[in-house]
Amino acid sequence: MVSHCFFLLPMRDTRAEVCPVPSHHGILMLSQDGSIAYVNHVFCDMLGFRPEELTGRSYAMLVSPEDRATAMTAFGTERLGNNLFSFKLRKNDGAPIAVNIYRSPLINPNGRTYGTVVTIMPGSGNDLLPIST
C-alpha cells in the first residue's frame, strides 16, 4: 500500500502548492492538461532527468508509444474505481523502464478536478500489476 508522500496546501487559483516529504517513490503532479507541474528527485533519478527538463512538459514525452492509451488513463483526471496501473516509461537515454503506478485525481473543495498526483514505483517487468483501464 502506498502512503501519501506530500502535503497539498490551499490552492491559489487552480494551482496547489506542494510541500514534499521525503519518499522513496517517484512523485509526479500533473495539471489538468497533462503538463508536469511537480516532480520529485526520486522520479528524476529513476528516469535520468533534471526537474527543469520535465516541469511544464507533457507526460507523453515519457511514455512508450505502445503504452500511450494506458498512460492516458493512468495520468488522467477522471475518477476511476481502479487507480493502479503498470506500463513502461522511457528514460532520458530512451531505454524503457517498467513501472507500477498509483494515481489519484486532485479535487478542489467544489468537487472539480484540477490535476492528478501519480506515485511511481519501479517494477522488474515480471512483477507488474495487471494493466487495467
N, C-alpha and C positions, 0 to 999 in steps of 0.2 A: 504494500500500500504506500502511496506517495503522500507525504505531508506537504502542507503549504510551505513554500520556501521564501516568501517575501510578504510584505505588507503593502496594501494599496492605501494611499492617503486620499482624503477627499478630492474629488475631481474639480478641476478648474476648466470650465467649458466642457469639452468632450475628452480631455486627457486626464489620466491619473498620474500622480507622482508615485514612483516606485522606490521603496526603501529595501534594498536587497539584504537578505540574511544569508550567511554562508550556507552553501549547499554543495553536495557532490553530484547533483544532477544539472544538466543544461536547462536553462530557463530562457524562454523566448516570449516576448509580449508583442502581439500584433495589433495594429489598428484595424478598424473595420474594413478598410480597403486592402488588407493583406500586407501592408508595409510593416517592416520591423521597427517597433518603437523602442524596444529594450532587449538586450541580450546580455547574459552574464558571462564571466570569464571562462566558466567550465564549458559552455557551449562553444565559445570561440576556440578554446584549446582543442576540443573534440574535432572541430572541422578545419582548424588551421587558419582562421581569420582573425582580424582585429575588430573590436566593436565598431569602429568608424567605417569599416568596409561593409558592414551589414546594416547599420542603422539607416532607416529611410528607404531601403531597397525592398523589393518584393521577396517573400519567402520562396517564390517559384524558382529563383536562381539556385536554390539549394536542393531541389528535388529532381530525381532522375525522371526523364520523360515517361517511362513506363509506370511510374507511381504517381503521376500528376492527379489523376481522378481521386485516388485515396487521400492524397495530401490536401486537396481542395476541401474535402470533408473534414479531415483531421484538424486543419488550421482554420476552418470556417467559424463563423459566429453563431451558427444555428444551435439551438438547444436539442441535444440528442440524448437518447437513452444510454447509448454506449459511447464512452469517451476514451477508450483505449484503442490504439492503432499501432501497426507495425509496417514499416517500409524502409526504403533506403534513401539516405540523403547523399549529397555529393560533397566531398571535402574540397578545400581550396585547390588542391592539385588534381581534382577530377576523379579521384578514387572514391568508390562507393563505401558507405558505412551503414550497416544495419542498425536501426534504432527502434526502440519501443517508446511510444508517445502517449502521454495523458494530457488531454486538453480540457479547458474549461472556459466558457464564454464569460466575458466581463459584462456585468449588468449594472446599470445605474439605478438610483433609488426609484426612478419612474418605471422600471422594468424594461428599459430599452438596452439592447446590446450595443456596446461601443468598441468591442475588440475581443481578443482571445489570449489567454495565457496557456503556454504549452510547456510541459515538463518533458525533457528528452533524456532517455537512458540508453546507453549503448547496448546493442544486442549482438549476439555472436553469429546470427544468421540461422543458427539451429534452434535457438530458444525464443524466436519471435512469436509474438502473440498472434492469434488468428486475425486476419485482416477483416475488419467489419466496417460497413458503411450504413 
